[in-house]
Every structure is written in C-alpha cells, then in structure tokens.
Amino acid sequence: MIARLFRHWGRNTIALLVILILLFLSIPSLVIVVSSFNASPVLDFPPRGLALRWYLNLAERPDFRLGFINTLVVGGISTLIALSAGMGGAIAIFRGSLPGRQVIHAMALSTLVLPGVLIGVGLLMLASKAGGVGGFTVVIIAHVLMVLPFVLRSLLVSLENIDENLEKAAMIFGASPLKKFYYVTLPMLKPGIGAGILFALVTSVNEFAVSLFVVARSTQTLPVVLFNYTMAYVDPTIAAVSTLYILATILVVLLMQRLGGMAQILRLEERG
Amino acid sequence: MVRLQGLSKNFGATVAVDRVDLEIARGELFGLLGPSGSGKSTLLGLIAGFHEPDSGVVFIEDKDVTAVPAHRRNLAMMFQNYALFPHLNVFDNVGFGLKMKGVPRKIIQEKVKEALSIVRLEGYENRWPHQLSGGQQQRVGLARALVVDPKVLLLDEPLSALDKGLRDEMRMEIKEIQRKSGITTIFVTHDQNEALSLSDRVAIMDGGKIIQIDSPRQIHSRPKNSFVARFLGLQNVFSGKIVRREGGLVWVVPSGRGQPWVAQDRGLMEQGECTFYVRPERIRIVDQPREGSQNYLYGVVKETTYQGVYNEIRIELGEGVHLMVYDMTETQVVGLDPGTRVITHIDPKDVVII
C-alpha cells in the first residue's frame, strides 16, 4: 500500500510531506529552544533580543547544580540496580520453573500503569516507617521501581530472541549453566542491555511524579528543582533546561546509533 | 555403546517417547527416521541430556548417564540451523568445546587448525559466521563437533537446510569422516533417502515408538507394515485379502474387490487380511497377455506425467484401485494418453506381501 502511495504521488512529494510533518511535530521544541535565548525575563515569542543569561542562571544557581548532580547519580545507580535485578528476573521468568513467576512478572511491570502519585505516597509512608524520608535510598528505590519495567521488557525480548539451538550447542559442548550465561547468553543480550540502559536513563532523568513525593531539599532531582523554580519564577530558565534536555536526548540517541543502531534496539521493543 | 532402556518422555499430555529400547554399537552410523512428531528429535534430546526422561535409563559406554546433565556427557552435536555462535569467529566457534574443557590455548590452536583442514576450511579461522555460506557454516559445525573427540556424535537434521547439491556433498563427507574416525554417530532425519544412504542401521519411529530397526537394505526390501512402506515412499501399497494358496503362489485381492493378484508365497502370511505392494518400476505395460503367465491386469490410463527418465502413469484398474507405473521413456510400448486402455503385467515375485 505504501509502495502504491509512492508510485502515485512520486517520491519527492512523499519526502516533502514527511519533512513537513516532522517540522510540525518539532514546533513546540523549536519554540522552546528559541525562547531559551530570550534576552527579556518574559516568556514571550518571538523573543525581542537574544542572550545566554538563562543558561548562566542555571549554572550559577546552587539548586540547579544540585538537581543536576542528583539526577545523574540517581539515574546511574538506579539503572545499574534495575539491570541486575532485571537480568535475574528475566532469566527466572523466561526459563525458571517457579510457579508464581508470572505474578512476579506482572508486579515488576506494574509501576508502568500505576499512578505516580500512588507510588510516591506509598513510598513516603514506607520511608516514614522505616526511617529515611527524603534520603537517597528511598529516591533510588523509587527510580528503580519506575525504571524496572523498561529494563525487564528489553531483556526479556532479547532473551526470547536467542535461538534455542545456541543454548543447546553451548550445553552439549561442555558449558555449565554459569559458563553458558557468561560466554553465550550475556554477549547475545547486548542489544537488550543497551535498550534497557537507554530507556532506563531516559525514564529516570525525566521522572517527576514519584520523585516529587520522596525527595527532600538535598536530594531533589532536576525535574523537581525545575518544578519548584517555576512555582516561584516564570522565566525562560525553564526553556533553557528543556533545551538542554532536548540536546541530551539527541546526543544519547546518536550515541546509541553509533554503538548499536537504533533500528536494532528499537526492533526489540517492536517484537515484544 | 549407547543403550536406552524403557525410555519415556511426556510433554504435558503428549507422549513424545514411549518406552523405547535401543542399542547402538560403537562406531555405528545410526539413523532415526520418522515423520514430524514421531519423537525422534526428543529421543536425540534424551541421549544428549537436554531433557530428563520420565522413566527409563540412558547408558553411554555402559555407564548410567540418565542423571548426568548435558554439559558433562562428553558428546557433540550438529544442528539443522548450524547454531554457530554469532558473536564468535570461526576459530572461537570451533574451539568452544575445548575452551569449556580448559584445554590450554596452544593445544586449542593446533586442534582447531586440524579440524578445519579435515572439513576443508583451512585459513578460515578469522572469518565470522555471517560471512559464510550455509554449506561452510555447516562444515564449521562439523569441525566444532569433531574437535572435542566426543563419545557420540549427534546430528539433528544436519542437511535439511542445505540445497540438493550441497546436501549430497555433505552427506558423502560426513560418511567418509565417520568411517575414518569411527565415532559412534546418531542422526535424526525425516528424509528417507538421507537415512537409507547414510546409515549402517536405521530405526523408523512413529508416535514415540520404534517401529522397525534394520539395515537400510532390509528396511527397503522388507518393510514391516504399511506405515513403514508408505513412509519409505513406496507406491501401490494396498491392504488386501488372501483368497487362495496353491503351488507356491498366493492369490490376494486388493481392498477386497477386483481381480486377484498373484504373489509368490514367502510363507509369511496365513489366510485373511494382509498388506502388499508392488514397485512402480516393476510393472510392465504390454500389448497382450502371454500364455502361461499370471497377473495381467486391465485398466485405463488416468494421467501421465513426464519425469525425465521415466513417465509416471496412473492407471485405474477398476473398483477404485489405482496403480502407479513408472514406464521408461526409452522402451515405451504404446501411446499412453489418458483414456487409453492398457494391459499391465506384474511378475508374481514383485508383488510383496508384508
């Protein structure tokens, strides 16, 4: 059907259409990027003058610097934890014989659909009982929970796509279950791990609802910092932060493309 | 060398292997033949150690290995889809088994080189599986299997994915290598040509059970029942009824109706129901019946298909009995268009009762 469309309208027309659609979709982002360079402290568009002052504002304000560091630390650590837990979970779900494993599977995926507020309040209550409200532990736990579904899904899809005969070959040629995991399964899971890391980082860095409930002043993540700032001031600083986010996302995608090809990584999710 | 006693395996409600007893001698090239779902692959899996049997014992070299996991049985396997590790190059693929055993690197290098030269892939150490053709990948698979000096070599439909020319080539190579090395080899296939041309002995399986074990020649000339006959691609298999017995000859009526056929009495059947067949190439189409000879059957040509060396002619003998005849194009007797009335002749010794 698409081929017919191409033939009927001609290659160039389709290309033009696609470009127009992409442009349309990027308009909000473009507006934000342009606004971030607005010289005046009013969020108007088009800007009347251009300046970098809002970016400097970001660099100078301690709360933004703190938020930035916290987000990186929390993102990195929760991704690592989610990868380890996700790896074990994926193997147990895929190849294990524990009777309740599909229930555990569903539970691990549940934070995808539960309202962030619910999870946040729940964790807050847990933290107040256990001690450690607002501390890094509860924030990291929150992020692991939010990020786990993505990691688990990626790993499971990757695991399912490993040819069964490769496992048999490993076994028959003398690989114990541990060696088989290290020499055969793990290397073949690289796309899944890559996708998992990608989605985990992106999710964690953008996570807002749950974080809002569990962070304290010192453990604020960047989205929370941004939110609080916006409550007090409405100036192009938020546009600056957003522009940096957009830039970071583009860089990560380029990096992933370089390392493994987005098509290959994304195909994982499609097949699942 | 390999002995199976009362081996059974179920998957849920399905019986995959049903109380199989089997003994395979050292150095034998043994074939497991059967249609899909006959249990042959599961049986191979039980010998390999991929599955644990529900009951029964697996002996390898007189040692009970039923509880021994696959990675400790010292076997090797070749797969239908080659199963080369895509993230390893040819050298690492072939040397995988040795590496798992902890063999020193120097020795691995020598042995891999040796194995690659046996399969005629010298110098391919640094290539990657995706760079190789199907035939080359399968030869790497063979090298990988040989290099570990396994007790038993298992082949799971190793030639099915190759095209005809390659298949024949690989078949000869496998046979030759097996002969030279003397490794006990068990392979699984659904292709009866493959099984019969490769094996020293063949076991035909159906529904999880072994139906017949014999040398290829024996199976071909003396199929045990109609399932085996039909699976071997034998045409003209009929069930019939013995109606008369006299002077070393037996009269049998196909499907209970029509002219009786005359067969040689081999002393196998009593009275009553039996199965018999006649090979298409053993049927002659003649002008007229000759005095003193038996088995002239009258029929009408339904269809003629050109098959190169011979014509495949389907003849209806009446009463719904159809005969398949292979008539050599060189010695064609009459014009054989559909609708032609013909007389077919079968020598009684070519009517085989099983």
Interface residues (C-beta under 8 A of the other chain):
Chain A: D163 N165 L166 K168 A169 A170 M171 I172 F173 G174 A175 S176 P177 K179 K180 Y183 V184 P187 M188
Chain B: A48 G49 F50 P69 A70 H71 R72 R73 N74 L75 A76 M77 F79 Q80 N81 A83 F85 P86 H87 F96 G97 M100 K101 R144 V148 L154
